[in-house]
Amino acid sequence: MGKFIYLDNAATTKTAPEVVSAMLPYFTDNYGNPSSIYSIGGTAKGVVTKARERIAGTLGAKSNEIYFTAGGSESDNWALVATAEAYGAKGKHIITSKIEHHAVLHTCGYLEKRGYEVTYIDVDENGIIKLDELEKAIRKDTILISVMFANNEIGTIQPIKEIGAIAKKHGVLFHTDAVQAYGHVPINVDEMNIDMLSASGHKFHGPKGIGFLYIRTGVKIRSFIHGGQQERGRRAGTENVTGIVGMEKAVELAFAHMEENTKKQRELRDYLIRRIKEEVPYCRLNGDFERRLPNNVNYSFQFIEGESLLIMLDMKGICASSGSACTSGSLDPSHVLLSIGLPHEIAHGSLRLTVSEENTIEEMDTVVAAVKEIVDKLRNMSPLYEDFIKRQDK
Ligand SMILES: *Cc1c(COP(=O)(O)O)cnc(C)c1O
């Protein structure tokens, strides 16, 4: 594999070398099962406990409120399904937003088929949830509000504290999918009135297949995986010790360097945003400019197909992502881009670039040059663009 420029950090991140080193001894020497009584079992149990404490500390939570899972999708599924089951006698109404990750939206769809009712709240043209609509949607039988902390496509950061306050005022539980936010922006579960929070290791330089769900003490939530007594009987299965150790190291690094990483990412992000805006005509920045993840750039380019753009960027060694779901076999553009009001044809021409602190300005220069060249090439092949230019000339 030659050199490439990786700008898809919302999809996954590179596992930090320190994370890999931290994990290795738990494959080779300390491979014990945390449930065993001999010493290497005890060692494994000890590191799991230590990781739980560290993670709890980053959220202002207690360590017995952190439950290890196999990642963001499992945490989202658990939070929604198990809350629905535990509180189903009180009510069967759930509120979420139209721009959630599929791990939340498809779980809501699953619950709808099982007799639950779900209200999907609109977002404004920048992708910020409409708080008045959210509050009006609350009914006597509402048991849960689930709104993501930050959006994975357009980077919008939601007014989480305000949503938490509304949920608390009405006595409704509040879950947030913080997979894009945790390890990147500060979060405090008490200040923000968060009852449940999902996070995933591989979105902040940890390993894949490990994450956690924060569950506030007192929330009645059923176990999701049935079996042994691991995770206080709520999530059975021998702990992913190596994954937990790796995620802990990633947490340590992310929180120790959050300020400088944010600053670096913002510089790269804003440089990309500015240069694309200045140098590529007929484009539109998607998402809120202010309330935005430090690593997210999302542009729509008129008269082109995002998929073609991606393929041609890939030929130049640039890893990016588009706003359409063509790759997953569907021709529909992303539900997020449609929810912020983009027409289908504009949504189809979208490009997501998500930086990490390891990227450089030189790489951004290469990317801008490539985007300019490819957009130009694609437009010159487009009959729509030809028509448009003819009309402009008249
Ligand atoms: C990546 C992602 C998920 C899924 O996390 P996995 O660990 O890959 O299962 C869920 N929600 C959001 C917002 C994400 O970005």
PDBQT file of the ligand as one rigid body, heavy atoms in Angstrom, charges set to zero:
ROOT
HETATM    1  C1  LIG A 401     -19.629   5.090  14.128  1.00  0.00    +0.000 C 
HETATM    2  C2  LIG A 401     -20.888   5.494  14.768  1.00  0.00    +0.000 A 
HETATM    3  C3  LIG A 401     -21.730   4.559  15.406  1.00  0.00    +0.000 A 
HETATM    4  C4  LIG A 401     -21.426   3.082  15.391  1.00  0.00    +0.000 C 
HETATM    5  O1  LIG A 401     -20.324   2.765  16.188  1.00  0.00    +0.000 OA
HETATM    6  P1  LIG A 401     -19.607   1.336  16.000  1.00  0.00    +0.000 P 
HETATM    7  O2  LIG A 401     -18.630   1.278  17.122  1.00  0.00    +0.000 OA
HETATM    8  O3  LIG A 401     -18.959   1.382  14.657  1.00  0.00    +0.000 OA
HETATM    9  O4  LIG A 401     -20.666   0.299  16.099  1.00  0.00    +0.000 OA
HETATM   10  C5  LIG A 401     -22.866   5.017  16.026  1.00  0.00    +0.000 A 
HETATM   11  N1  LIG A 401     -23.182   6.320  16.036  1.00  0.00    +0.000 NA
HETATM   12  C6  LIG A 401     -22.414   7.253  15.445  1.00  0.00    +0.000 A 
HETATM   13  C7  LIG A 401     -22.807   8.693  15.519  1.00  0.00    +0.000 C 
HETATM   14  C8  LIG A 401     -21.246   6.872  14.791  1.00  0.00    +0.000 A 
HETATM   15  O5  LIG A 401     -20.501   7.800  14.191  1.00  0.00    +0.000 OA
ENDROOT
TORSDOF 0
